């Protein structure tokens, strides 16, 4: 079967330290991209100059300069300017192996009914605290999680490794251009509603470093993402972001209320109900996902669970503060993308 032509689209902003290595990896693939289309959202470092250097070498790269473009909007621009029947999505700052593009495009060419392919991204936390951070930050019912014997965590779906027929992508309307974060969640919901036939190929994997490595980074990232969601005021994201807030309203109400109860047993019951609710609604689902995905038993110990609870609580509080700050604060600012 003759291979279809494929465009790799990449949104970038201030990726001078990463973009060169990514382009080298792309043009060393066992299956070469027919073109690479990059949207730069307003880099102030050497990103554009590096890309132009590769263009000068005669490589099939298109550079679109769109100031203050959010990542989803950058992908939309790149898709519109692409000239191939297949589109593969990739982000800067990732590591790919030599067969990534072939694995991603393969199911589209072998199966006529397949309209898109989800690859996976992989992280490899080390040590109890980093594993607990990964569980607190990544593990949710919105993602498919699998753990390899070496401790690597494979997560999908993801826009960091995704292929789709260009005409199908255009039919969906692409990504929401007003979202700085979580545009992938809305896009995946679109694919479901339109009954787009998506396959999964875990071999089309990209590697990324842990996005958070300590408590401070966790708080800042959770706050920032939630604030962008609050600013965007997207109905689906508002529901997703605020779904766990009622649990905290009950918890924070029960604790002070317990001190005002005259009946000893009522007081104890209210005091105990808070951590029980927190465990049942916030911790237990993550532990169940970790257990079902084959995550190492070393983190599913009492000490590990305490760390998971601690990091989840900090992340939740950061999200609540960020979400309310953004929701009350106005609309999304392009300058902060």
Secondary structure as UniProt FT lines:
FT   STRAND          6..12
FT   TURN            16..18
FT   HELIX           19..26
FT   TURN            27..28
FT   STRAND          35..40
FT   HELIX           47..56
FT   TURN            57..58
FT   STRAND          61..65
FT   TURN            67..68
FT   HELIX           71..81
FT   STRAND          86..91
FT   TURN            92..93
FT   STRAND          95..96
FT   TURN            98..99
FT   HELIX           100..110
FT   TURN            112..113
FT   STRAND          116..123
FT   HELIX           128..138
FT   TURN            141..142
FT   STRAND          144..147
FT   TURN            149..150
FT   STRAND          153..156
FT   TURN            159..160
FT   STRAND          161..165
FT   HELIX           166..172
FT   TURN            177..178
FT   HELIX           183..193
FT   TURN            194..195
FT   STRAND          198..207
FT   HELIX           215..232
FT   HELIX           235..242
FT   TURN            243..244
FT   HELIX           245..258
FT   TURN            259..260
FT   HELIX           264..278
FT   HELIX           279..283
FT   HELIX           284..292
FT   TURN            293..294
FT   TURN            297..299
FT   HELIX           302..329
FT   HELIX           334..336
//
